Amino acid sequence: ATFISVPLKKSSEVDLVKPLWKFVTATYPPGEEQAEYLRAVEEVNKLRKSALGRPLDKHESSLEILLRYYDQLCSIEPKFPFPELCLTFTWRDAFDKGSLFGGSVKLALASIGYEKTCVLFNVGALASQIAAEQNLDNDEGLKAAAKFYQLASGAFAHIKDTVLSALNREPTMDISPETVGTLSQIMLSQAQEVFVLKATADKMKDAIIAKLANQAADYYGDAFKQCQYKENLPKYFYFQEVLPVLAAKHCMMQATAELHQSTLANQKKKFGEEIARLQHATELVKTAASRYDEYVNVKDLSDKINRALTAAKKDNDFIYHDRVPEVKDLEHIGKASLVKATAVQTPLSQKFTDLFEKMVPMAVQQSVSTANSRKADTVNRLIGSMREATNLCNGVLASLNLPAALEDLSGEAVPQSILEKSRAVVQQGGLQSIEQLIKDLPELLTRNREILDESLKMLDGEETTDNELRAKFNQRWSRTPSGDLYKPLRAEGTNYRNILDKAVQADQVVKERYNAHCEMIALLCKSESELSAAIPSANPAQTLQGSEVVNVLRAQLAQLDEVKREREVMEGEIKSVTFDMTTKFLTALAQDGAINEEVLTSSELDTRYGSHTQRVQQNLRRQEELLSQIQVSHQEFSALKQSNSEANNREDVLKKLASAHDSYIEISSNIREGTKFYNDLTEILLKFQNKCSDIVFARKTERDELLKELQQSIAREPSAPSFSVPSYQSNTPAPASSGPSPAPRTVFNPQQPQGKPQPPARPPPPNIAPQAASTSVPVNAPMAPSSTNPPPVAPTGPSQAQGPPYPSYQGYPGYYQMPVTYNPYAYGQFNMPYMPYQAQGQAGYPVGPPAQQPYPYPQQPPQQPYYPQ
């Protein structure tokens, strides 16, 4: 029997190691886990070379390699951001063998779905080849053939259902839904035929064999119709050979069904029906033999039917004399299908081992990142509210000159609290440290702007080149436009640009605050004697030292200090809360197929931070009550104090010194965080630059390959234009004489100098003599190719983009984990100079005393990987 098999698709070599390696090193810190993933990357690359880089034997072991590679692709697809990896897979059309003027059709796409589709096509193709090689004379061969044909049918059917969504563009014809749908039906038909052969070999009842064969004939008929009615399929030489085989198999299976049904009629003593069915079977076999004899061999089946028909006629003529009915009046033979396309459910290989089993999917990674951001917001809200309350408390006390007013009852000495503030300013470097930090900010800003500008410049250069080549080659330039591919990157760059603009505004606010307080900060940096001389003296208020009002006010200030210390303890406890949502997200993904990150994270945050939220609210209410009491007590204290201009001047200076200390702490903290902000943003921008560099390099490689193919295609095209033959020459009668015909000459030769202009067209010449005709030049003669006229060469693109001007970070820039609560300069919506919450294993941020005024620096850019469509 003749069985149909499918040729394999061929793929170009692809290096999986570099992009996957970069992603792993950028996403996972050095250690055992990273080393394990890097080894797995090497194994995947070797597996692809084994599955696609060499000819495969028609054996089950070769199919096993393909299945393992397909399973591995399905496993790593959700775990790596393949749209960002710029991995381009190139596959050739399985059926297109090329032509004289061009190679075979191929398609290159940066899509893991495309790679999976093509690998699955080869699974079906190789399974069909293995099935066709089986020995159908024994039971094991029949079972194996049926199994592999059903596997092939399932593979092609799966491609039919998924190819358009996997590619998001028009596929090549071999993997188009029409083609693979037809191939799936052909494979299913052959599997049914194998069961017909097995039932015959097992000597099953004729009724069963007839139904099986009738079903096989029906399957072959459907496959034939699909081939015949699809406009695009017959262009393949493959389907031109397949069509007659399908038609012949349809006839043969129907004839087989009639043969076995005739035996059943004989058993029921319906001898006329027996003859009618055998006659119909004979006609079917004759049709197959006369039209498709070069494709199938029907001799054995024909001889068997003829013998049965001869015997049946003889018995009926001499014994039964039963009327032979018309074929159309016969009962329809039933159908029985024993085959079903094998569903594609991973893993397909029984020997499959997930090399990246411990790596969580990208959906989980993104959900964890978002959950960490929500956790950071919660921490920022709680700690920010406490720091806001602390700033409010410091501001109220500074406006009341407390506790300095209680310490300054003598009116001469420098209050102890002012001396402590002075020492704190001197220890932190005084004015000199702030001035140096302010001087460094513009340089850090310029560095970040240059990195961002260079990144976008690379995209602009490649996009310009792509547009120029697209305008030159029109439809031949078939790859995705760079402008469409770079939209997510440009949006990301615009986001970084806005962040830098906001940072510039924040720098200006810092400088203004510094200029407003620098004089008093400089006074705090002086020695105690100089400080005492600068503060005006006042008359002593000895009568207040033993006052009940002073004692009450001191007790209230002590309680307020206790409230502030309690907040420091709670802040440390809130920072120390750690939890990992990875397990919950993995469970949700496995059970529901999706992750409701917001609901899961909110529930966990309520559990972890509910008690802390209540304690913070109680602390804030306690402070509010104490401040009200302190303000009332201070009014009584002020009424008892002797009021004079000297005392007022002294109190104003002490207030300014206390405020200058708070401003110094705030400005110093803001500028240090500003420096950290710019340094952290530099790392982000370097990764963004690497991302741009990678995709530009991948696009350049793809562009060079496409240019090379176009140049070769143009070089194969005929270099001479075709001219139509004028009517007066095409109608000229042939010369009567049998003289030699003139040798053809080229009409156009670029090597010859251009002659003078030709006169206008003349009317047809009279038919005078044969010799006149012999001198005519055939205008449609082919042009000889000129060796001095090389094929046009498309302009090459710009040279490869240069590397970043600053030391780049190793690792893949597509997805990377930033500090989850990175919030430079300000504490979220509370506008506080709160230092960001640090995750476990993260370097600590410098923490200064709480400041009084907010410093509105921009928030951290959201770290989400982009997926170009």
VOZA-317429 format. One record per residue (C-alpha): x, y, z; residue in one letter. Coordinates in steps of 0.2 Angstrom, whole numbers, padded with zeros to 4 digits, always signed. Layout:
BEGIN
XYZA
...
//
This chain:
BEGIN
+0000+0000+0000A
+0006+0018-0003T
+0006+0029+0012F
+0009+0048+0012I
+0022+0056+0023S
+0026+0074+0026V
+0043+0082+0023P
+0052+0091+0038L
+0054+0110+0039K
+0072+0116+0040K
+0078+0130+0052S
+0093+0141+0053S
+0104+0140+0068E
+0100+0151+0083V
+0111+0154+0098D
+0100+0153+0113L
+0114+0155+0126V
+0118+0173+0125K
+0100+0181+0127P
+0095+0168+0140L
+0111+0170+0149W
+0110+0189+0150K
+0092+0187+0157F
+0097+0175+0171V
+0112+0185+0176T
+0102+0201+0177A
+0087+0193+0186T
+0095+0181+0199Y
+0110+0186+0210P
+0126+0176+0209P
+0124+0159+0218G
+0119+0141+0216E
+0102+0146+0209E
+0110+0156+0195Q
+0123+0143+0191A
+0109+0130+0190E
+0099+0141+0177Y
+0115+0145+0167L
+0118+0126+0165R
+0100+0123+0160A
+0102+0137+0147V
+0117+0127+0139E
+0107+0111+0139E
+0092+0119+0130V
+0104+0126+0117N
+0111+0108+0115K
+0094+0101+0114L
+0089+0113+0100R
+0105+0108+0090K
+0101+0089+0092S
+0083+0092+0087A
+0085+0104+0072L
+0103+0105+0068G
+0106+0088+0060R
+0096+0076+0049P
+0084+0065+0059L
+0083+0047+0056D
+0065+0040+0054K
+0065+0032+0071H
+0056+0034+0087E
+0072+0040+0096S
+0073+0055+0084S
+0055+0059+0087L
+0059+0058+0106E
+0072+0072+0104I
+0059+0083+0095L
+0046+0080+0108L
+0058+0084+0122R
+0063+0101+0114Y
+0045+0105+0111Y
+0041+0101+0129D
+0055+0112+0135Q
+0049+0127+0124L
+0032+0125+0132C
+0040+0125+0149S
+0052+0140+0147I
+0039+0151+0137E
+0031+0158+0152P
+0047+0160+0162K
+0057+0171+0150F
+0052+0188+0142P
+0055+0182+0124F
+0048+0197+0116P
+0062+0207+0124E
+0076+0194+0120L
+0075+0198+0102C
+0077+0180+0097L
+0073+0178+0079T
+0069+0160+0072F
+0070+0157+0054T
+0061+0142+0046W
+0059+0137+0028R
+0043+0132+0019D
+0043+0112+0020A
+0035+0110+0003F
+0042+0125-0007D
+0058+0118-0016K
+0063+0135-0023G
+0064+0141-0041S
+0076+0145-0054L
+0076+0164-0049F
+0074+0162-0030G
+0077+0151-0015G
+0063+0142-0005S
+0051+0153+0004V
+0056+0156+0022K
+0050+0167+0037L
+0059+0174+0051A
+0050+0180+0067L
+0055+0185+0084A
+0042+0174+0092S
+0043+0158+0103I
+0026+0154+0097G
+0033+0152+0079Y
+0047+0141+0085E
+0034+0130+0094K
+0023+0129+0079T
+0037+0124+0067C
+0044+0111+0080V
+0027+0104+0082L
+0025+0103+0063F
+0041+0093+0062N
+0034+0082+0076V
+0019+0078+0064G
+0030+0076+0049A
+0043+0064+0057L
+0029+0054+0065A
+0021+0052+0047S
+0038+0046+0040Q
+0041+0034+0055I
+0023+0027+0052A
+0026+0025+0033A
+0042+0015+0037E
+0033+0002+0048Q
+0031-0016+0042N
+0012-0019+0040L
+0014-0037+0039D
+0015-0040+0057N
+0004-0034+0072D
+0017-0023+0080E
+0020-0013+0064G
+0002-0010+0062L
+0000-0004+0080K
+0015+0007+0078A
+0009+0014+0062A
-0008+0018+0068A
-0001+0027+0084K
+0011+0038+0074F
-0002+0043+0061Y
-0014+0048+0075Q
+0000+0058+0083L
+0004+0067+0067A
-0014+0071+0064S
-0015+0078+0082G
+0000+0089+0079A
-0006+0096+0063F
-0023+0099+0071A
-0016+0108+0085H
-0006+0120+0074I
-0022+0123+0064K
-0031+0129+0080D
-0016+0139+0087T
-0005+0146+0073V
-0013+0162+0070L
-0014+0167+0088S
+0004+0161+0090A
+0011+0171+0076L
+0000+0187+0075N
+0004+0188+0057R
+0001+0178+0041E
+0011+0162+0041P
+0020+0153+0027T
+0008+0141+0017M
+0015+0125+0025D
+0009+0130+0042I
-0007+0139+0037S
-0023+0133+0044P
-0029+0126+0027E
-0013+0116+0024T
-0011+0108+0042V
-0030+0105+0042G
-0028+0095+0026T
-0013+0086+0033L
-0022+0081+0049S
-0036+0074+0039Q
-0024+0064+0028I
-0015+0057+0043M
-0032+0052+0051L
-0037+0043+0035S
-0021+0033+0034Q
-0023+0028+0053A
-0041+0022+0049Q
-0034+0012+0034E
-0021+0004+0045V
-0035-0002+0056F
-0044-0009+0041V
-0028-0019+0037L
-0026-0025+0055K
-0045-0030+0056A
-0042-0040+0040T
-0026-0048+0046A
-0035-0053+0063D
-0049-0061+0052K
-0063-0050+0060M
-0081-0051+0055K
-0084-0045+0037D
-0097-0033+0044A
-0084-0024+0055I
-0071-0023+0041I
-0084-0016+0029A
-0089-0002+0041K
-0070+0002+0045L
-0066+0002+0026A
-0081+0013+0023N
-0076+0025+0036Q
-0058+0026+0029A
-0066+0029+0012A
-0076+0044+0019D
-0060+0051+0027Y
-0050+0050+0011Y
-0065+0058+0002G
-0065+0073+0014D
-0046+0075+0013A
-0047+0074-0006F
-0060+0088-0006K
-0050+0099+0006Q
-0035+0098-0006C
-0046+0101-0021Q
-0055+0116-0015Y
-0041+0125-0007K
-0035+0138-0019E
-0017+0139-0012N
-0014+0120-0009L
-0012+0114-0027P
+0002+0126-0031K
+0013+0114-0021Y
+0020+0100-0031F
+0018+0089-0015Y
-0001+0091-0016F
-0001+0088-0034Q
+0006+0071-0030E
-0005+0068-0015V
-0021+0071-0024L
-0021+0056-0035P
-0016+0045-0020V
-0031+0051-0010L
-0043+0048-0025A
-0036+0031-0027A
-0037+0027-0009K
-0055+0033-0008H
-0059+0021-0022C
-0050+0006-0015M
-0057+0008+0003M
-0074+0009-0004Q
-0071-0006-0015A
-0065-0015+0001T
-0080-0010+0010A
-0092-0017-0004E
-0082-0033-0005L
-0084-0037+0013H
-0102-0031+0013Q
-0105-0043-0002S
-0099-0057+0009T
-0111-0052+0022L
-0125-0052+0009A
-0120-0069+0003N
-0122-0075+0021Q
-0139-0068+0022K
-0143-0077+0005K
-0145-0060-0004K
-0136-0066-0019F
-0142-0052-0031G
-0136-0039-0018E
-0119-0048-0017E
-0117-0047-0036I
-0122-0029-0036A
-0109-0024-0023R
-0096-0034-0032L
-0099-0026-0048Q
-0098-0009-0040H
-0082-0014-0032A
-0075-0019-0049T
-0080-0003-0056E
-0071+0007-0042L
-0055-0004-0044V
-0055-0001-0063K
-0056+0017-0060T
-0042+0017-0048A
-0031+0006-0060A
-0035+0016-0075S
-0032+0034-0068R
-0020+0031-0054Y
-0010+0015-0058D
+0007+0024-0056E
+0003+0029-0038Y
-0006+0013-0031V
-0006-0006-0035N
-0024-0013-0035V
-0020-0030-0043K
-0022-0040-0028D
-0038-0032-0023L
-0044-0033-0041S
-0041-0051-0043D
-0049-0055-0026K
-0065-0045-0032I
-0065-0053-0049N
-0064-0071-0042R
-0078-0067-0030A
-0089-0059-0043L
-0086-0074-0055T
-0091-0086-0042A
-0106-0076-0037A
-0113-0074-0055K
-0110-0093-0058K
-0120-0098-0043D
-0134-0085-0046N
-0135-0090-0065D
-0136-0109-0062F
-0144-0110-0045I
-0152-0094-0037Y
-0158-0083-0051H
-0159-0068-0039D
-0163-0051-0046R
-0148-0040-0046V
-0153-0023-0039P
-0146-0006-0044E
-0132+0001-0034V
-0142+0016-0029K
-0155+0004-0021D
-0143-0004-0010L
-0143-0001+0009E
-0129+0011+0014H
-0114+0002+0023I
-0112+0008+0041G
-0096+0017+0047K
-0085+0013+0062A
-0071+0025+0067S
-0057+0018+0078L
-0045+0033+0076V
-0044+0050+0084K
-0031+0063+0082A
-0019+0063+0098T
-0022+0078+0108A
-0006+0089+0111V
-0005+0090+0130Q
+0012+0094+0137T
+0023+0085+0141P
+0023+0075+0125L
+0038+0065+0130S
+0038+0053+0144Q
+0057+0057+0147K
+0054+0075+0149F
+0063+0084+0163T
+0060+0103+0166D
+0077+0111+0166L
+0070+0127+0174F
+0058+0118+0186E
+0063+0130+0200K
+0061+0146+0190M
+0044+0155+0193V
+0034+0160+0178P
+0035+0179+0172M
+0017+0181+0177A
+0022+0177+0195V
+0038+0187+0194Q
+0028+0202+0189Q
+0014+0199+0202S
+0028+0198+0215V
+0035+0214+0209S
+0018+0223+0210T
+0015+0215+0227A
+0031+0222+0234N
+0026+0239+0227S
+0010+0238+0237R
+0020+0232+0252K
+0031+0247+0250A
+0016+0259+0249D
+0009+0252+0265T
+0026+0254+0274V
+0027+0271+0267N
+0010+0276+0272R
+0013+0270+0290L
+0030+0276+0293I
+0026+0292+0283G
+0012+0296+0294S
+0023+0294+0309M
+0037+0305+0302R
+0024+0318+0297E
+0018+0319+0315A
+0036+0320+0321T
+0039+0335+0309N
+0023+0343+0315L
+0029+0341+0333C
+0046+0348+0330N
+0038+0363+0321G
+0026+0367+0335V
+0040+0365+0348L
+0052+0376+0338A
+0038+0390+0336S
+0036+0390+0355L
+0055+0390+0358N
+0054+0373+0368L
+0063+0366+0377P
+0075+0380+0375A
+0064+0393+0384A
+0063+0382+0399L
+0082+0380+0399E
+0085+0398+0396D
+0078+0405+0413L
+0095+0413+0417S
+0094+0424+0401G
+0113+0423+0398E
+0120+0406+0394A
+0117+0396+0378V
+0104+0383+0381P
+0109+0366+0382Q
+0098+0360+0367S
+0105+0373+0356I
+0123+0367+0360L
+0118+0349+0356E
+0110+0355+0339K
+0126+0365+0336S
+0137+0349+0339R
+0126+0338+0328A
+0128+0350+0313V
+0147+0351+0315V
+0148+0332+0316Q
+0139+0330+0300Q
+0151+0342+0291G
+0143+0358+0292G
+0140+0370+0277L
+0155+0362+0268Q
+0147+0345+0266S
+0131+0352+0259I
+0140+0364+0247E
+0150+0349+0240Q
+0134+0338+0238L
+0125+0352+0229I
+0140+0355+0218K
+0139+0336+0213D
+0121+0336+0208L
+0122+0344+0191P
+0136+0332+0185E
+0125+0317+0190L
+0111+0324+0181L
+0121+0327+0165T
+0127+0309+0166R
+0110+0302+0166N
+0104+0313+0152R
+0118+0308+0141E
+0114+0290+0144I
+0096+0292+0140L
+0100+0303+0124D
+0112+0290+0118E
+0100+0276+0120S
+0086+0285+0111L
+0099+0290+0097K
+0102+0272+0094M
+0084+0268+0091L
+0082+0284+0080D
+0097+0278+0069G
+0091+0261+0067E
+0073+0266+0063E
+0079+0279+0050T
+0089+0266+0041T
+0074+0254+0042D
+0062+0267+0034N
+0074+0271+0020E
+0076+0253+0016L
+0057+0251+0017R
+0055+0265+0005A
+0067+0258-0007K
+0062+0240-0007F
+0043+0242-0004N
+0034+0226-0001Q
+0050+0216-0002R
+0055+0224+0015W
+0044+0212+0024S
+0050+0213+0042R
+0040+0222+0056T
+0043+0241+0055P
+0055+0248+0068S
+0043+0262+0073G
+0030+0249+0079D
+0043+0238+0088L
+0051+0253+0097Y
+0035+0260+0104K
+0036+0252+0122P
+0055+0258+0123L
+0051+0275+0118R
+0037+0276+0130A
+0049+0270+0144E
+0062+0283+0138G
+0049+0297+0139T
+0045+0291+0157N
+0063+0293+0162Y
+0064+0310+0154R
+0049+0316+0164N
+0058+0309+0180I
+0074+0319+0176L
+0064+0335+0173D
+0055+0332+0190K
+0072+0329+0198A
+0078+0346+0192V
+0064+0354+0200Q
+0068+0346+0216A
+0086+0351+0215D
+0080+0369+0214Q
+0069+0367+0229V
+0084+0361+0239V
+0095+0375+0234K
+0082+0388+0238E
+0080+0381+0256R
+0099+0380+0258Y
+0100+0399+0253N
+0086+0403+0265A
+0095+0395+0280H
+0113+0395+0276C
+0117+0411+0288E
+0109+0403+0303M
+0117+0386+0299I
+0134+0395+0298A
+0131+0402+0315L
+0127+0385+0322L
+0144+0379+0316C
+0154+0392+0327K
+0161+0388+0344S
+0151+0390+0360E
+0159+0407+0364S
+0156+0414+0347E
+0138+0407+0348L
+0135+0415+0365S
+0141+0431+0359A
+0129+0431+0344A
+0114+0427+0354I
+0107+0443+0363P
+0106+0442+0382S
+0090+0446+0392A
+0086+0450+0410N
+0085+0434+0421P
+0069+0427+0426A
+0074+0419+0442Q
+0056+0419+0449T
+0050+0406+0436L
+0063+0393+0441Q
+0052+0385+0454G
+0035+0389+0446S
+0022+0375+0445E
+0019+0380+0427V
+0037+0376+0422V
+0036+0359+0431N
+0020+0355+0422V
+0027+0360+0405L
+0043+0350+0408R
+0032+0335+0412A
+0022+0337+0396Q
+0038+0338+0386L
+0044+0322+0394A
+0028+0313+0389Q
+0030+0320+0371L
+0048+0313+0370D
+0041+0296+0376E
+0028+0296+0362V
+0042+0300+0349K
+0053+0286+0355R
+0038+0274+0354E
+0037+0279+0336R
+0055+0275+0333E
+0052+0258+0340V
+0036+0255+0329M
+0046+0261+0314E
+0059+0247+0316G
+0046+0234+0319E
+0036+0239+0303I
+0052+0238+0293K
+0056+0221+0300S
+0040+0213+0293V
+0045+0201+0279T
+0034+0189+0268F
+0035+0181+0251D
+0020+0180+0240M
+0028+0168+0227T
+0020+0152+0234T
+0003+0160+0235K
+0004+0166+0217F
+0011+0150+0210L
-0004+0141+0219T
-0017+0153+0211A
-0009+0151+0194L
-0010+0132+0195A
-0028+0132+0201Q
-0036+0146+0192D
-0024+0149+0177G
-0023+0167+0182A
-0017+0177+0197I
-0028+0190+0206N
-0013+0199+0213E
-0023+0214+0221E
-0035+0203+0231V
-0021+0191+0237L
-0009+0205+0241T
-0022+0216+0250S
-0027+0201+0261S
-0009+0197+0266E
-0005+0216+0270L
-0021+0217+0281D
-0015+0202+0291T
+0003+0208+0292R
+0001+0226+0296Y
-0017+0227+0304G
-0010+0228+0322S
+0004+0240+0317H
-0009+0252+0309T
-0020+0252+0325Q
-0004+0256+0336R
+0001+0270+0324V
-0016+0278+0325Q
-0016+0277+0344Q
+0001+0285+0345N
-0004+0300+0333L
-0020+0303+0344R
-0009+0304+0360R
+0003+0316+0352Q
-0012+0327+0347E
-0018+0328+0365E
-0001+0332+0372L
+0002+0346+0359L
-0014+0354+0364S
-0009+0353+0383Q
+0008+0360+0379I
+0001+0375+0370Q
-0010+0379+0385V
+0004+0378+0397S
+0015+0388+0386H
+0003+0402+0386Q
+0003+0402+0405E
+0022+0401+0405F
+0023+0416+0393S
+0012+0427+0404A
+0023+0424+0419L
+0039+0429+0410K
+0045+0447+0410Q
+0041+0454+0393S
+0054+0466+0386N
+0062+0469+0369S
+0078+0460+0374E
+0070+0444+0379A
+0060+0444+0363N
+0075+0447+0352N
+0084+0433+0361R
+0069+0421+0359E
+0068+0425+0341D
+0087+0420+0338V
+0085+0404+0348L
+0070+0399+0337K
+0079+0403+0321K
+0094+0392+0327L
+0083+0378+0332A
+0074+0379+0315S
+0091+0380+0306A
+0096+0364+0314H
+0080+0355+0308D
+0083+0363+0290S
+0101+0357+0290Y
+0096+0339+0294I
+0082+0340+0281E
+0093+0347+0267I
+0108+0336+0271S
+0096+0321+0270S
+0088+0327+0254N
+0104+0330+0245I
+0111+0313+0250R
+0096+0304+0244E
+0096+0315+0228G
+0114+0308+0225T
+0108+0290+0228K
+0093+0294+0217F
+0104+0299+0202Y
+0116+0284+0205N
+0101+0272+0206D
+0094+0280+0190L
+0110+0278+0182T
+0110+0259+0184E
+0092+0259+0178I
+0096+0269+0162L
+0112+0258+0159L
+0100+0243+0158K
+0088+0253+0147F
+0103+0257+0136Q
+0108+0239+0135N
+0090+0234+0131K
+0091+0247+0117C
+0108+0241+0111S
+0102+0223+0111D
+0087+0226+0101I
+0096+0237+0089V
+0110+0224+0086F
+0096+0210+0084A
+0087+0221+0071R
+0104+0225+0062K
+0108+0206+0061T
+0090+0203+0054E
+0092+0218+0042R
+0109+0212+0035D
+0102+0194+0032E
+0086+0201+0023L
+0097+0213+0013L
+0108+0198+0008K
+0093+0188+0002E
+0086+0203-0007L
+0103+0206-0016Q
+0104+0187-0021Q
+0086+0188-0027S
+0089+0203-0037I
+0105+0196-0045A
+0095+0180-0051R
+0082+0191-0059E
+0084+0193-0078P
+0092+0209-0082S
+0084+0213-0099A
+0067+0221-0100P
+0054+0211-0111S
+0047+0220-0126F
+0031+0216-0135S
+0032+0212-0153V
+0024+0225-0165P
+0009+0219-0174S
+0016+0222-0191Y
+0031+0211-0188Q
+0021+0197-0180S
+0009+0196-0195N
+0023+0197-0208T
+0022+0181-0219P
+0037+0169-0218A
+0049+0171-0233P
+0047+0159-0247A
+0065+0155-0249S
+0073+0142-0238S
+0088+0153-0235G
+0097+0153-0218P
+0087+0163-0205S
+0096+0178-0197P
+0105+0175-0181A
+0096+0183-0166P
+0104+0199-0160R
+0101+0209-0144T
+0091+0225-0145V
+0099+0234-0131F
+0117+0233-0126N
+0123+0245-0112P
+0141+0243-0118Q
+0137+0251-0135Q
+0136+0270-0136P
+0119+0277-0139Q
+0114+0280-0157G
+0105+0294-0164K
+0086+0295-0161P
+0075+0284-0171Q
+0063+0291-0183P
+0044+0289-0180P
+0036+0272-0183A
+0034+0268-0202R
+0019+0259-0210P
+0021+0241-0213P
+0034+0238-0228P
+0028+0230-0244P
+0031+0212-0246N
+0044+0213-0260I
+0057+0200-0258A
+0062+0187-0246P
+0080+0194-0245Q
+0072+0210-0237A
+0064+0200-0223A
+0081+0191-0219S
+0088+0208-0214T
+0075+0212-0201S
+0081+0212-0183V
+0070+0203-0171P
+0065+0215-0157V
+0060+0202-0145N
+0077+0193-0145A
+0083+0190-0128P
+0096+0201-0121M
+0113+0194-0117A
+0118+0198-0099P
+0132+0210-0098S
+0147+0206-0088S
+0150+0225-0084T
+0132+0227-0077N
+0132+0220-0060P
+0116+0217-0051P
+0110+0232-0040P
+0117+0231-0023V
+0106+0238-0009A
+0114+0250+0003P
+0120+0243+0019T
+0114+0250+0035G
+0124+0260+0048P
+0137+0251+0058S
+0133+0242+0074Q
+0128+0254+0088A
+0143+0258+0100Q
+0142+0252+0118G
+0137+0263+0132P
+0149+0277+0137P
+0148+0271+0155Y
+0152+0255+0163P
+0138+0244+0159S
+0130+0231+0171Y
+0131+0213+0166Q
+0115+0204+0164G
+0099+0205+0153Y
+0090+0222+0155P
+0073+0216+0151G
+0067+0212+0168Y
+0077+0216+0184Y
+0072+0218+0202Q
+0074+0236+0209M
+0073+0240+0228P
+0054+0237+0230V
+0051+0253+0240T
+0063+0264+0231Y
+0056+0282+0234N
+0069+0295+0233P
+0068+0311+0243Y
+0050+0310+0248A
+0038+0298+0257Y
+0025+0295+0244G
+0009+0305+0246Q
+0014+0312+0263F
+0029+0322+0255N
+0041+0317+0269M
+0060+0315+0268P
+0058+0298+0273Y
+0072+0286+0269M
+0065+0271+0258P
+0061+0254+0266Y
+0074+0242+0262Q
+0071+0224+0258A
+0080+0209+0265Q
+0097+0208+0259G
+0097+0226+0253Q
+0110+0238+0257A
+0104+0251+0271G
+0100+0269+0266Y
+0108+0283+0277P
+0095+0289+0289V
+0095+0306+0297G
+0084+0314+0310P
+0066+0318+0304P
+0065+0334+0294A
+0052+0347+0295Q
+0048+0351+0277Q
+0044+0339+0262P
+0056+0337+0248Y
+0046+0333+0232P
+0058+0322+0222Y
+0050+0310+0209P
+0045+0293+0212Q
+0055+0278+0206Q
+0050+0273+0188P
+0039+0257+0188P
+0050+0242+0184Q
+0040+0232+0172Q
+0046+0222+0157P
+0040+0228+0140Y
+0032+0216+0126Y
+0032+0223+0109P
+0018+0217+0099Q
//
